[in-house]
Amino acid sequence: MVNSILRKCRDCGRYTLRKDKCPYCGGELRVPHPPKFSPEDKYRRYKLFMDVISGRVQVSRETLDKIRGELGGGANF
């Protein structure tokens, strides 16, 4: 959500309209809103793949092998 003007500091948690750094503590800012959800998300497959790789989503060994097979066997995870 790049068009959002509201930002939240990662360090102190305060909200601001600045885009470069937090005016209170100088910390890094982020957009506090989640991205839009769409059931027709064309990148859904890749997002799930990244969640599996990072360990945020636990899958069975069979599912992991299936994902690895769909990617051509080149994934090392």
Biotite code that builds the C-alpha atoms (Angstrom):
import biotite.structure as struc

atoms = struc.array([
    struc.Atom([0.000, 0.000, 0.000], chain_id="A", res_id=1, res_name="MET", atom_name="CA", element="C"),
    struc.Atom([2.395, 2.635, -1.235], chain_id="A", res_id=2, res_name="VAL", atom_name="CA", element="C"),
    struc.Atom([-0.285, 5.329, -1.605], chain_id="A", res_id=3, res_name="ASN", atom_name="CA", element="C"),
    struc.Atom([-0.975, 5.478, 2.137], chain_id="A", res_id=4, res_name="SER", atom_name="CA", element="C"),
    struc.Atom([0.205, 8.674, 3.803], chain_id="A", res_id=5, res_name="ILE", atom_name="CA", element="C"),
    struc.Atom([0.066, 7.358, 7.369], chain_id="A", res_id=6, res_name="LEU", atom_name="CA", element="C"),
    struc.Atom([3.235, 5.716, 8.702], chain_id="A", res_id=7, res_name="ARG", atom_name="CA", element="C"),
    struc.Atom([4.113, 3.976, 11.977], chain_id="A", res_id=8, res_name="LYS", atom_name="CA", element="C"),
    struc.Atom([7.528, 3.863, 13.618], chain_id="A", res_id=9, res_name="CYS", atom_name="CA", element="C"),
    struc.Atom([8.959, 0.366, 14.060], chain_id="A", res_id=10, res_name="ARG", atom_name="CA", element="C"),
    struc.Atom([10.849, 1.410, 17.202], chain_id="A", res_id=11, res_name="ASP", atom_name="CA", element="C"),
    struc.Atom([8.539, 3.620, 19.304], chain_id="A", res_id=12, res_name="CYS", atom_name="CA", element="C"),
    struc.Atom([5.186, 2.715, 17.695], chain_id="A", res_id=13, res_name="GLY", atom_name="CA", element="C"),
    struc.Atom([4.048, 6.303, 17.129], chain_id="A", res_id=14, res_name="ARG", atom_name="CA", element="C"),
    struc.Atom([2.165, 7.373, 14.011], chain_id="A", res_id=15, res_name="TYR", atom_name="CA", element="C"),
    struc.Atom([3.291, 10.173, 11.704], chain_id="A", res_id=16, res_name="THR", atom_name="CA", element="C"),
    struc.Atom([2.751, 11.614, 8.237], chain_id="A", res_id=17, res_name="LEU", atom_name="CA", element="C"),
    struc.Atom([6.468, 11.846, 7.479], chain_id="A", res_id=18, res_name="ARG", atom_name="CA", element="C"),
    struc.Atom([7.933, 9.366, 5.019], chain_id="A", res_id=19, res_name="LYS", atom_name="CA", element="C"),
    struc.Atom([11.665, 9.370, 5.755], chain_id="A", res_id=20, res_name="ASP", atom_name="CA", element="C"),
    struc.Atom([12.146, 8.758, 9.498], chain_id="A", res_id=21, res_name="LYS", atom_name="CA", element="C"),
    struc.Atom([10.319, 9.041, 12.807], chain_id="A", res_id=22, res_name="CYS", atom_name="CA", element="C"),
    struc.Atom([10.277, 12.646, 14.084], chain_id="A", res_id=23, res_name="PRO", atom_name="CA", element="C"),
    struc.Atom([10.294, 11.407, 17.703], chain_id="A", res_id=24, res_name="TYR", atom_name="CA", element="C"),
    struc.Atom([13.054, 8.790, 17.826], chain_id="A", res_id=25, res_name="CYS", atom_name="CA", element="C"),
    struc.Atom([14.517, 8.742, 14.297], chain_id="A", res_id=26, res_name="GLY", atom_name="CA", element="C"),
    struc.Atom([13.440, 5.129, 13.723], chain_id="A", res_id=27, res_name="GLY", atom_name="CA", element="C"),
    struc.Atom([12.401, 3.402, 10.512], chain_id="A", res_id=28, res_name="GLU", atom_name="CA", element="C"),
    struc.Atom([8.817, 3.927, 9.352], chain_id="A", res_id=29, res_name="LEU", atom_name="CA", element="C"),
    struc.Atom([6.427, 1.392, 7.826], chain_id="A", res_id=30, res_name="ARG", atom_name="CA", element="C"),
    struc.Atom([2.874, 1.415, 6.464], chain_id="A", res_id=31, res_name="VAL", atom_name="CA", element="C"),
    struc.Atom([0.634, 0.156, 9.301], chain_id="A", res_id=32, res_name="PRO", atom_name="CA", element="C"),
    struc.Atom([-2.058, -1.309, 7.016], chain_id="A", res_id=33, res_name="HIS", atom_name="CA", element="C"),
    struc.Atom([-2.003, -4.838, 5.584], chain_id="A", res_id=34, res_name="PRO", atom_name="CA", element="C"),
    struc.Atom([-1.998, -5.222, 1.783], chain_id="A", res_id=35, res_name="PRO", atom_name="CA", element="C"),
    struc.Atom([-5.312, -5.620, -0.018], chain_id="A", res_id=36, res_name="LYS", atom_name="CA", element="C"),
    struc.Atom([-6.687, -9.131, -0.207], chain_id="A", res_id=37, res_name="PHE", atom_name="CA", element="C"),
    struc.Atom([-7.939, -10.538, -3.467], chain_id="A", res_id=38, res_name="SER", atom_name="CA", element="C"),
    struc.Atom([-9.182, -14.096, -4.014], chain_id="A", res_id=39, res_name="PRO", atom_name="CA", element="C"),
    struc.Atom([-7.787, -13.853, -7.561], chain_id="A", res_id=40, res_name="GLU", atom_name="CA", element="C"),
    struc.Atom([-4.279, -12.991, -6.315], chain_id="A", res_id=41, res_name="ASP", atom_name="CA", element="C"),
    struc.Atom([-1.934, -14.035, -9.113], chain_id="A", res_id=42, res_name="LYS", atom_name="CA", element="C"),
    struc.Atom([1.049, -14.124, -6.725], chain_id="A", res_id=43, res_name="TYR", atom_name="CA", element="C"),
    struc.Atom([-0.681, -16.320, -4.090], chain_id="A", res_id=44, res_name="ARG", atom_name="CA", element="C"),
    struc.Atom([1.416, -19.334, -5.052], chain_id="A", res_id=45, res_name="ARG", atom_name="CA", element="C"),
    struc.Atom([4.707, -17.483, -4.604], chain_id="A", res_id=46, res_name="TYR", atom_name="CA", element="C"),
    struc.Atom([3.667, -15.955, -1.277], chain_id="A", res_id=47, res_name="LYS", atom_name="CA", element="C"),
    struc.Atom([2.782, -19.393, 0.056], chain_id="A", res_id=48, res_name="LEU", atom_name="CA", element="C"),
    struc.Atom([6.088, -20.750, -1.229], chain_id="A", res_id=49, res_name="PHE", atom_name="CA", element="C"),
    struc.Atom([7.982, -18.008, 0.635], chain_id="A", res_id=50, res_name="MET", atom_name="CA", element="C"),
    struc.Atom([6.007, -18.726, 3.823], chain_id="A", res_id=51, res_name="ASP", atom_name="CA", element="C"),
    struc.Atom([6.938, -22.410, 3.587], chain_id="A", res_id=52, res_name="VAL", atom_name="CA", element="C"),
    struc.Atom([10.609, -21.614, 3.008], chain_id="A", res_id=53, res_name="ILE", atom_name="CA", element="C"),
    struc.Atom([10.763, -19.156, 5.911], chain_id="A", res_id=54, res_name="SER", atom_name="CA", element="C"),
    struc.Atom([9.082, -21.625, 8.281], chain_id="A", res_id=55, res_name="GLY", atom_name="CA", element="C"),
    struc.Atom([6.027, -19.486, 8.969], chain_id="A", res_id=56, res_name="ARG", atom_name="CA", element="C"),
    struc.Atom([3.829, -22.240, 7.521], chain_id="A", res_id=57, res_name="VAL", atom_name="CA", element="C"),
    struc.Atom([4.436, -25.844, 8.549], chain_id="A", res_id=58, res_name="GLN", atom_name="CA", element="C"),
    struc.Atom([3.692, -28.457, 5.888], chain_id="A", res_id=59, res_name="VAL", atom_name="CA", element="C"),
    struc.Atom([4.038, -32.213, 5.711], chain_id="A", res_id=60, res_name="SER", atom_name="CA", element="C"),
    struc.Atom([6.945, -33.888, 3.973], chain_id="A", res_id=61, res_name="ARG", atom_name="CA", element="C"),
    struc.Atom([4.654, -35.007, 1.126], chain_id="A", res_id=62, res_name="GLU", atom_name="CA", element="C"),
    struc.Atom([3.464, -31.448, 0.518], chain_id="A", res_id=63, res_name="THR", atom_name="CA", element="C"),
    struc.Atom([7.026, -30.175, 0.609], chain_id="A", res_id=64, res_name="LEU", atom_name="CA", element="C"),
    struc.Atom([8.042, -32.757, -1.991], chain_id="A", res_id=65, res_name="ASP", atom_name="CA", element="C"),
    struc.Atom([5.068, -31.774, -4.165], chain_id="A", res_id=66, res_name="LYS", atom_name="CA", element="C"),
    struc.Atom([6.028, -28.097, -4.011], chain_id="A", res_id=67, res_name="ILE", atom_name="CA", element="C"),
    struc.Atom([9.615, -28.974, -4.818], chain_id="A", res_id=68, res_name="ARG", atom_name="CA", element="C"),
    struc.Atom([8.434, -31.050, -7.817], chain_id="A", res_id=69, res_name="GLY", atom_name="CA", element="C"),
    struc.Atom([6.291, -28.186, -9.165], chain_id="A", res_id=70, res_name="GLU", atom_name="CA", element="C"),
    struc.Atom([9.286, -25.887, -9.053], chain_id="A", res_id=71, res_name="LEU", atom_name="CA", element="C"),
    struc.Atom([11.371, -28.280, -11.104], chain_id="A", res_id=72, res_name="GLY", atom_name="CA", element="C"),
    struc.Atom([13.385, -29.668, -8.212], chain_id="A", res_id=73, res_name="GLY", atom_name="CA", element="C"),
    struc.Atom([15.680, -26.663, -8.097], chain_id="A", res_id=74, res_name="GLY", atom_name="CA", element="C"),
    struc.Atom([14.570, -25.412, -4.707], chain_id="A", res_id=75, res_name="ALA", atom_name="CA", element="C"),
    struc.Atom([16.960, -26.211, -1.874], chain_id="A", res_id=76, res_name="ASN", atom_name="CA", element="C"),
    struc.Atom([14.953, -26.059, 1.333], chain_id="A", res_id=77, res_name="PHE", atom_name="CA", element="C"),
])
